[in-house]
Amino acid sequence: MKRAVFACVIACGASVPVIAQSTFNAFDCSRYGDYSTCHVPDGTEIRCHNGSYSECTVTHPNGQTGVGPGSALIAWLVERHREHKTDKAIENATATVTLTVKYSILLSDAGTLVQRLGPYLPPNEKTLAEQLTKYLASQSSVFSGAVSGFAASWSGADRASFYHAAKGLQKLYNSGLVPVCSARAASRMLTDKLDAARGNLPADIAQALDSVKSDQTLLEPECTSKDAVKLLKKQAEKMKEKPR
């Protein structure tokens, strides 16, 4: 049964720490005939015979294999899971800083592009362009300051701090993907139109256009990732459900 509670935990009873039980139960477990197999996020696999849980086998992606009592191996897996969770938290903190810096640069360059387009716009659109330029510059400054503060707050943090903040750091990174990637998509609508008329663009506008396109390319890994695609799809579905 998919994601079944691994019977080894029950059989070991009091010999397995509570933290080991809760962590092990969270692994991806399935029963196959006489055996139960669980997969750890880092690729490690543990396999036990359903009839006797005194011996289990652990196989790590690097080829290492271990055999021992179920409780001992579960404790070992718990520690590996903890390390994996901490590494992921550090990765998310770094990714959040990188994403925000890239976004700040995109906003700044987009503001420059709109500013240079201003003189060539109809009179009724010039005021809007000026307002948009100021807004983009302001937002770029806000995000630049925010990422500096975030980086400073985590500078020198130990692994335990990252471990305890793992869930929050994951949510923080995910919460940034939607607005950043949505803004990137919106900016591409403008740059695609300008690109089609590149031959008629003044040199300063073409230069600003290239800067924004470069920023969009820098954000491609984040905005085409599985997480971003999933989150953007979910956001689009929510927008459709809203009453008009």
Stockholm file with secondary structure:
# STOCKHOLM 1.0

chainA/1-244         MKRAVFACVIACGASVPVIAQSTFNAFDCSRYGDYSTCHVPDGTEIRCHNGSYSECTVTHPNGQTGVGPGSALIAWLVERHREHKTDKAIENATATVTLTVKYSILLSDAGTLVQRLGPYLPPNEKTLAEQLTKYLASQSSVFSGAVSGFAASWSGADRASFYHAAKGLQKLYNSGLVPVCSARAASRMLTDKLDAARGNLPADIAQALDSVKSDQTLLEPECTSKDAVKLLKKQAEKMKEKPR
#=GR chainA/1-244 SS CTTCCCHHHHHHGGGSCHHHHHHHHTSEEEEETTEEEEECTTSCEEEEESSCCSCEEEECTTSCEEEECHHHHHHHHHHHHHHHHHHHHHHHHHHHHHHHHHHHHHHHHHHHHHHHHGGGSCHHHHHHHHHHHHHHHHHHHHHHHHHHHHHHHHTTCCHHHHHHTHHHHHHHHHHHHHHHHHHHHHHHHHHHHHHHTGGGSCHHHHHHHHHHHHHHHHTHHHHTSHHHHHHHHHHHHHHHHSCC
#=GC SS_cons         CTTCCCHHHHHHGGGSCHHHHHHHHTSEEEEETTEEEEECTTSCEEEEESSCCSCEEEECTTSCEEEECHHHHHHHHHHHHHHHHHHHHHHHHHHHHHHHHHHHHHHHHHHHHHHHHGGGSCHHHHHHHHHHHHHHHHHHHHHHHHHHHHHHHHTTCCHHHHHHTHHHHHHHHHHHHHHHHHHHHHHHHHHHHHHHTGGGSCHHHHHHHHHHHHHHHHTHHHHTSHHHHHHHHHHHHHHHHSCC
//
